[in-house]
């Protein structure tokens, strides 16, 4: 869903076909070593990080316009990413005083804290 696997190198596809993927190999970083994060995933992680930083500073909500400006992305791109994050229950987007604002959900906060620790 969040990653595009079309551009995975052939040697990785071969390795994945030849050996069953078990939990131990995933934990050792097998996939992270060979499957690059796509731009959407990187942007979603950036959104979570930005919302977490704002939350720590006492701002529970951030306008989508501010997020666009800080990340240097278009509103249409941000809305697509926010839809994906909302579907995963990591962020909530609501209308507040005629503007769209976003905040982290409890799950989003936990993921953000885990990312900070990593």
C-alpha positions in Angstrom: 0.0 0.0 0.0 2.6 2.6 1.0 5.5 1.3 -1.0 6.0 0.7 -4.7 7.8 -2.6 -5.4 8.1 -2.2 -9.1 11.7 -0.8 -8.9 13.1 -3.5 -6.6 16.4 -4.8 -8.0 16.3 -8.2 -9.7 18.7 -9.8 -7.2 16.3 -8.9 -4.4 13.3 -10.5 -6.2 15.4 -13.6 -6.7 16.4 -13.7 -3.1 12.8 -13.3 -2.0 11.7 -16.1 -4.3 14.4 -18.5 -3.2 14.1 -18.2 0.6 10.9 -17.9 2.6 10.7 -14.7 4.5 10.5 -15.3 8.2 10.2 -12.9 11.1 13.8 -13.2 12.2 15.1 -12.1 8.8 12.8 -9.1 8.8 13.9 -8.1 12.3 17.6 -8.3 11.2 16.8 -5.6 8.6 16.8 -7.8 5.5 14.1 -5.8 3.8 15.3 -2.4 5.0 18.7 -3.2 3.5 17.3 -4.0 0.0 14.0 -2.2 -0.4 14.4 1.6 -0.6 11.6 3.8 0.9 9.6 5.5 -1.8 9.0 9.2 -1.7 5.5 8.9 -0.3 6.7 6.9 2.6 9.4 9.4 3.4 6.9 12.2 3.2 4.5 10.4 5.5 7.3 9.9 8.0 8.1 13.6 7.7 4.4 14.5 8.4 4.4 12.3 11.5 7.7 13.8 12.7 6.4 17.4 12.1 3.1 16.7 13.9 5.0 15.1 16.8 7.3 18.1 17.1 4.4 20.5 17.1 2.6 18.4 19.7 5.7 18.4 22.0 5.8 22.2 21.7 2.1 22.4 22.9 0.4 22.8 19.5 -2.1 19.9 19.2 -3.2 20.8 15.7 -1.3 22.1 12.6 -3.0 23.5 9.6 -2.5 21.6 6.3 -1.2 24.9 4.7 1.6 25.1 7.3 2.5 21.4 6.7 2.7 22.0 2.9 4.9 25.0 3.4 7.3 23.3 5.8 7.6 20.1 3.7 7.6 22.0 0.4 4.8 19.9 -1.1 1.5 20.7 -2.9 -1.8 20.6 -1.1 -3.1 17.9 -3.4 -0.1 15.7 -2.5 -0.5 16.4 1.2 -4.2 15.5 1.1 -3.4 12.2 -0.6 -0.8 11.4 2.1 -3.1 12.5 4.9 -5.8 10.2 3.5 -3.4 7.3 3.7 -2.3 8.2 7.3 -6.0 8.7 8.3 -6.9 5.3 7.0 -4.2 3.8 9.2 -5.6 5.8 12.2 -2.3 7.7 12.6 -3.7 11.3 12.0 -7.0 13.0 12.1 -7.9 15.8 9.8 -10.8 18.1 10.7 -12.1 21.6 9.7 -11.4 24.2 12.3 -12.4 27.9 11.7 -12.7 27.3 7.9 -9.3 25.7 7.6 -8.2 22.1 7.5 -6.0 21.1 10.5 -4.3 17.8 11.4 -3.4 16.2 14.6 -1.8 12.9 15.7 -4.1 10.2 17.1 -3.0 8.1 20.0 -1.7 5.5 17.6 0.1 8.2 15.6 1.8 9.4 18.8 3.0 5.9 19.6 4.4 5.5 16.1 6.1 8.9 16.3 7.7 8.0 19.6 8.9 4.7 18.2 10.4 6.5 15.2 12.1 9.0 17.5 13.6 6.1 19.5 14.9 4.3 16.4 
